[in-house]
């Protein structure tokens, strides 16, 4: 016969077991919800860095003041875009949006700083024709200029020239705006391809009666060429690309490190003595094909001489 003490003990053990089962059930439910939440968050993050962050082009606007700038170039608007890497996260629709953003701001000068077609993409003839048509439709009052990147092949010059861009690989152009006081735009070919020639790009400074006080802009792809340039020549404004500003960045810090060719100057902006350096985050992507806290962008500059 079961005693009262034994019966109470059995009831107590049953209550304890019920509580243990209920606690285990709650833990299973909690961890199941947590796993589902993590999966959903990872999916949202993947969707954002792959399909949202890579498409939302932002416009970074700066006003640049320099007393060397001729009065005729006061309020001149320059737009820089770079690293299109067509064929990655950029196709014709993205280029249409890019051109719309540029033309909306009525630039005087537009510059492209390399890597037009991604080296892993085989662009079709029809796509190339569409790309030429769109780039040709970029409207400027003064001129359009470009330099090549390490990914740019034989079709680079063909596409850019037919789009009314002047390719300044290791060359320069004196740019006038309604009077006889020009500014100088130089361009340097990709150093990763072993094609750069700094002295040829800056040969204007070597000719007789050169004007050392001229306002100068240098278009480069890999920004690590800057130190070599400044060791010999004076440049007021560098516009570069290649690094994408890291593509994956940490808030309030930026890119963790650069890439080959842009390991020293890879963030958005630097200032060296009298030289301003702006490095574009680019339009397309490389490698993983994702962007985190580093949206594609164009740089929009307003020049002022005071």
DODOTOR-341638 format. One line per field, with one value per residue (C-alpha): residue number from 1; residue in one letter; y, x, z. Coordinates in nm, 2 decimals, decimal comma. Layout:
nr: [NUM;...]
rest: [A;...]
py: [Y;...]
px: [X;...]
pz: [Z;...]
END
This chain:
nr: [1;2;3;4;5;6;7;8;9;10;11;12;13;14;15;16;17;18;19;20;21;22;23;24;25;26;27;28;29;30;31;32;33;34;35;36;37;38;39;40;41;42;43;44;45;46;47;48;49;50;51;52;53;54;55;56;57;58;59;60;61;62;63;64;65;66;67;68;69;70;71;72;73;74;75;76;77;78;79;80;81;82;83;84;85;86;87;88;89;90;91;92;93;94;95;96;97;98;99;100;101;102;103;104;105;106;107;108;109;110;111;112;113;114;115;116;117;118;119;120;121;122;123;124;125;126;127;128;129;130;131;132;133;134;135;136;137;138;139;140;141;142;143;144;145;146;147;148;149;150;151;152;153;154;155;156;157;158;159;160;161;162;163;164;165;166;167;168;169;170;171;172;173;174;175;176;177;178;179;180;181;182;183;184;185;186;187;188;189;190;191;192;193;194;195;196;197;198;199;200;201;202;203;204;205;206;207;208;209;210;211;212;213;214;215;216;217;218;219;220;221;222;223;224;225;226;227;228;229;230;231;232;233;234;235;236;237;238;239;240;241;242;243;244;245;246;247;248;249;250;251;252;253;254;255;256;257;258;259;260;261;262;263;264;265;266;267;268;269;270;271;272;273;274;275;276;277;278;279;280;281;282;283;284;285;286;287;288;289;290;291;292;293;294;295;296;297;298;299;300;301;302;303;304;305;306]
rest: [X;X;X;X;X;X;X;X;X;X;X;X;X;X;X;X;X;X;X;X;X;X;X;X;X;X;X;X;X;X;X;X;X;X;X;X;X;X;X;X;X;X;X;X;X;X;X;X;X;X;X;X;X;X;X;X;X;X;X;X;X;X;X;X;X;X;X;X;X;X;X;X;X;X;X;X;X;X;X;X;X;X;X;X;X;X;X;X;X;X;X;X;X;X;X;X;X;X;X;X;X;X;X;X;X;X;X;X;X;X;X;X;X;X;X;X;X;X;X;X;X;X;X;X;X;X;X;X;X;X;X;X;X;X;X;X;X;X;X;X;X;X;X;X;X;X;X;X;X;X;X;X;X;X;X;X;X;X;X;X;X;X;X;X;X;X;X;X;X;X;X;X;X;X;X;X;X;X;X;X;X;X;X;X;X;X;X;X;X;X;X;X;X;X;X;X;X;X;X;X;X;X;X;X;X;X;X;X;X;X;X;X;X;X;X;X;X;X;X;X;X;X;X;X;X;X;X;X;X;X;X;X;X;X;X;X;X;X;X;X;X;X;X;X;X;X;X;X;X;X;X;X;X;X;X;X;X;X;X;X;X;X;X;X;X;X;X;X;X;X;X;X;X;X;X;X;X;X;X;X;X;X;X;X;X;X;X;X;X;X;X;X;X;X;X;X;X;X;X;X;X;X;X;X;X;X]
py: [0,00;0,34;0,57;0,94;1,03;0,82;0,96;1,31;1,24;1,09;1,40;1,63;1,44;1,46;1,84;1,88;1,67;1,88;2,20;2,05;1,95;2,30;2,47;2,25;2,33;2,70;2,68;2,49;2,75;3,04;2,90;2,81;3,17;3,29;3,08;3,19;3,55;3,51;3,35;3,62;3,89;3,73;3,70;4,07;4,17;3,96;4,11;4,46;4,43;4,25;4,40;4,73;4,88;4,82;5,00;5,32;5,58;5,87;6,21;6,35;6,72;6,94;7,31;7,35;7,69;7,79;8,14;8,00;7,92;8,17;8,38;8,23;7,89;8,03;7,82;7,55;7,22;6,89;6,55;6,24;5,88;5,58;5,20;5,13;4,76;4,70;4,35;4,30;4,49;4,74;4,69;4,92;5,02;5,13;5,33;5,50;5,60;5,72;5,94;6,08;6,18;6,34;6,54;6,66;6,86;7,03;6,97;7,17;6,90;6,52;6,28;5,91;5,75;5,40;5,04;5,07;4,70;4,43;4,20;3,89;4,01;3,96;4,26;4,20;4,43;4,55;4,63;4,82;5,02;5,10;5,20;5,43;5,59;5,65;5,79;6,01;6,16;6,30;6,67;6,91;7,27;7,23;6,87;6,51;6,33;5,98;5,76;5,38;5,14;4,80;4,62;4,83;4,65;4,73;4,84;5,11;5,38;5,28;5,32;5,64;5,81;5,74;5,88;6,21;6,16;6,26;5,98;6,14;5,83;5,98;6,30;6,65;6,91;7,28;7,36;7,70;7,86;8,18;8,35;8,30;8,17;7,79;7,52;7,20;6,85;6,57;6,19;5,90;5,55;5,25;5,18;4,81;4,76;4,91;5,17;5,49;5,77;6,06;6,28;6,25;6,33;6,64;6,74;7,08;7,18;7,10;7,31;7,65;7,94;7,70;7,85;7,68;7,87;7,72;7,54;7,17;6,86;6,51;6,21;5,88;5,53;5,40;5,66;5,53;5,71;6,04;6,04;5,99;6,27;6,52;6,45;6,62;6,82;7,04;6,93;7,11;6,84;6,46;6,26;5,89;5,55;5,18;5,13;5,17;5,32;4,96;4,84;4,71;4,98;5,02;5,31;5,62;5,46;5,38;5,11;4,89;4,88;4,96;4,74;4,69;5,02;5,22;5,10;5,45;5,67;5,46;5,66;5,94;6,25;6,35;6,68;6,69;7,04;7,23;6,92;6,79;6,42;6,27;5,89;5,77;5,48;5,38;5,26;4,88;4,62;4,37;4,05;3,95;4,19;4,34;4,68;4,75;5,11;5,21;5,30;5,36;5,73;6,02;6,31;6,65;6,95;7,32;7,52;7,87;8,11;8,28]
px: [0,00;0,14;0,19;0,10;0,47;0,54;0,23;0,34;0,68;0,54;0,33;0,62;0,84;0,56;0,53;0,91;0,91;0,63;0,82;1,13;0,94;0,78;1,12;1,27;0,97;1,02;1,39;1,32;1,07;1,31;1,61;1,39;1,26;1,62;1,74;1,46;1,52;1,89;1,81;1,56;1,82;2,09;1,85;1,76;2,13;2,22;1,93;2,03;2,41;2,35;2,04;1,97;2,30;2,46;2,19;2,12;2,36;2,43;2,57;2,86;2,88;3,18;3,27;3,64;3,80;4,14;4,26;4,45;4,13;4,05;3,75;3,59;3,58;3,42;3,11;3,22;3,05;3,25;3,11;3,33;3,22;3,44;3,46;3,14;3,24;2,96;2,84;2,86;2,59;2,56;2,37;2,19;1,92;2,17;2,36;2,04;1,99;2,35;2,32;1,99;2,16;2,45;2,24;2,00;2,29;2,39;2,77;3,03;3,29;3,24;3,53;3,55;3,84;3,87;3,73;3,45;3,37;3,43;3,71;3,50;3,21;3,18;2,98;2,76;2,76;2,41;2,50;2,81;2,60;2,35;2,63;2,78;2,44;2,39;2,74;2,71;2,39;2,58;2,55;2,83;2,91;3,29;3,41;3,42;3,74;3,85;4,15;4,16;4,18;4,35;4,04;4,00;4,08;4,06;3,70;3,76;3,89;3,63;3,34;3,47;3,57;3,24;3,07;3,25;3,50;3,86;4,08;4,38;4,60;4,94;4,84;4,69;4,45;4,43;4,07;3,93;3,60;3,51;3,85;4,22;4,29;4,28;4,30;4,51;4,36;4,61;4,54;4,75;4,70;4,68;5,00;4,89;4,90;5,25;5,14;5,17;5,40;5,40;5,64;5,44;5,12;5,28;5,49;5,30;5,52;5,83;5,76;5,90;5,71;5,50;5,27;5,35;5,07;4,80;4,51;4,56;4,34;4,49;4,27;4,41;4,28;4,51;4,57;4,90;5,06;5,00;5,32;5,53;5,35;5,38;5,75;5,79;5,48;5,22;4,86;4,56;4,30;4,34;4,03;4,09;3,91;3,99;3,95;3,57;3,64;3,66;3,31;3,26;3,30;3,27;3,04;3,23;3,56;3,53;3,72;3,95;4,22;4,29;4,37;4,67;4,74;4,53;4,67;4,77;4,49;4,17;3,92;3,69;3,91;4,26;4,45;4,82;4,97;4,80;4,65;4,30;4,25;3,91;3,87;3,54;3,35;3,26;2,94;2,99;3,14;3,43;3,50;3,20;2,97;2,83;2,84;2,80;2,78;2,94;2,68;2,78;2,82;2,92;3,13;2,99;3,23;3,16;3,47;3,53;3,83;3,74]
pz: [0,00;-0,10;0,19;0,19;0,18;-0,13;-0,30;-0,23;-0,36;-0,68;-0,73;-0,66;-0,91;-1,17;-1,11;-1,14;-1,46;-1,61;-1,53;-1,69;-2,00;-2,02;-1,98;-2,25;-2,48;-2,41;-2,49;-2,81;-2,92;-2,82;-3,01;-3,31;-3,32;-3,28;-3,57;-3,79;-3,70;-3,78;-4,11;-4,20;-4,10;-4,31;-4,61;-4,57;-4,54;-4,85;-5,05;-4,94;-5,02;-5,34;-5,50;-5,32;-5,21;-5,55;-5,73;-5,53;-5,68;-5,46;-5,55;-5,34;-5,38;-5,30;-5,36;-5,44;-5,40;-5,55;-5,64;-5,94;-6,11;-6,40;-6,35;-6,66;-6,48;-6,17;-6,08;-6,33;-6,26;-6,29;-6,25;-6,21;-6,24;-6,23;-6,23;-6,43;-6,45;-6,70;-6,69;-6,31;-6,11;-6,39;-6,72;-6,96;-6,71;-6,45;-6,71;-6,81;-6,45;-6,43;-6,74;-6,61;-6,27;-6,46;-6,71;-6,44;-6,29;-6,62;-6,59;-6,78;-6,77;-6,72;-6,65;-6,63;-6,44;-6,57;-6,58;-6,83;-6,90;-6,65;-6,77;-6,70;-6,92;-7,29;-7,41;-7,71;-8,02;-7,94;-7,58;-7,69;-7,93;-7,66;-7,42;-7,68;-7,74;-7,37;-7,29;-7,60;-7,46;-7,16;-7,22;-7,13;-7,21;-7,22;-7,26;-7,16;-7,07;-6,97;-6,87;-6,88;-6,60;-6,57;-6,69;-7,01;-7,33;-7,70;-7,70;-7,44;-7,67;-7,94;-7,70;-7,53;-7,86;-8,02;-7,71;-7,76;-7,47;-7,52;-7,39;-7,20;-7,14;-7,07;-7,23;-7,15;-7,28;-7,23;-7,16;-7,24;-7,14;-7,32;-7,28;-7,32;-6,97;-6,97;-6,71;-6,76;-6,75;-6,76;-6,77;-6,66;-6,80;-6,56;-6,38;-6,31;-6,69;-6,69;-6,94;-6,74;-6,85;-6,60;-6,80;-7,11;-6,93;-6,78;-7,08;-7,09;-6,79;-7,00;-7,30;-7,34;-7,17;-6,97;-6,71;-6,38;-6,21;-6,42;-6,24;-6,30;-6,27;-6,30;-6,39;-6,26;-6,21;-5,94;-5,68;-5,56;-5,86;-5,67;-5,47;-5,79;-5,97;-5,68;-5,65;-5,99;-6,08;-5,91;-5,93;-5,77;-5,80;-5,84;-5,94;-5,91;-5,89;-5,86;-5,49;-5,48;-5,13;-5,01;-5,13;-4,78;-4,51;-4,14;-4,02;-3,90;-4,01;-4,38;-4,58;-4,37;-4,64;-5,00;-5,30;-5,51;-5,69;-5,44;-5,10;-4,98;-5,10;-5,11;-4,90;-5,03;-4,97;-4,88;-4,88;-4,94;-4,91;-5,19;-5,36;-5,32;-5,38;-5,44;-5,49;-5,64;-5,49;-5,84;-6,00;-6,05;-5,83;-5,83;-5,65;-5,43;-5,62;-5,30;-5,13;-4,76;-4,63;-4,96;-5,22;-5,58;-5,64;-5,87;-5,75;-5,83;-5,79;-5,81;-5,88;-5,73;-5,74;-5,41]
END
